[in-house]
């Protein structure tokens, strides 16, 4: 949470890593970098300098087990902005990039989330009416966002970034985030092409990402109908982009396909893929989705397939994850036909 020290507003440096700023610590010096700019802080010695050895004030401080950095200085250096909002008698600090909506729109559309964050910080459990009796039932406060481990003892061998579902108005920002990070991904589009946004599908392919198809299959679906639906979707994909795909996933998992369905798909040349975990960006804030995914990263040395979506939180989740993978040296790839499929089905031919 923010703090006011020496007349300046301070936040944990991790606030800026969630906005795409990379961080490293060595010899007691914290370095933050973005857009060709760097600030190096020595909390113990009280100095701050940039990549050109220009010095600045105010310094950074150790607080609550982490390094707090000055908001005004970091925002000015890295092209961000900040504002303070009055909400329910509390002052809320907001740090944004250039794509953010106005403060008033943000406050009105995120009132519940802001209040939840305030309640969590203050240790106040929200209460809701019960049965119209005038009594209230206490609900547990939202759990705190888990810390992100910056010096993990293990990390994934590779990460596949995959996006599930039809493109939405949020997808261009997701593509911008991937482009700026220099990363390629895989987009599993619903097999019903009527839900596609044609221009966005064209952009997905034009920017080098892998288009893939997403089924939603019941055990009663005839194998021949599955193949026919994929053929129709590929015809639409080819018409829009000039390419087709053989990468397929089932929304509820490839293990839910019957053996006959799997045999039909594999016999038609399709490769079955599943995600290994969901980032949570569809229902959680970007900060929580990022922290949860980073926790999953440090729990394995295997290749992982991260399932993301097209929500309002997704672009920021991508920026934060990409910055984290860069700091940790974790490579990422798009799914290609030559890659060995990762799925929950027993047959991966």
Secondary structure, 3 states (H helix, E strand, C coil): CCEEECCEEEEECHHHHCCCCEEEEECCEEEEEECCEEEEEECCCCEEEECCCCECCCCCEEECCEEEEEHHHHHHHHCCEEEEEEECCEEEEEEECCCCCCHHHHHHHCHHHHHHHHHHHHCCCCEEECCCCCCEEECCCCCCCCCCCCCCCCCCCEEEEEEECCCCCCHHHHHHHHHHHCCCCEEEEECCHHHCCHHHHHHHHHCCCEEEEEECCCCCCCHHHHHHHHHHHHHHHHHHHCCCCCEEEECCCHHHCCHHHHHHHHHCCCEECCCCEECCCCCCCHHHHHHHHHHHHCCCCCEEEEEECCCCCHHHHHHHHHHHHHHHCCCEECCCCCCCCCCCCCCCC
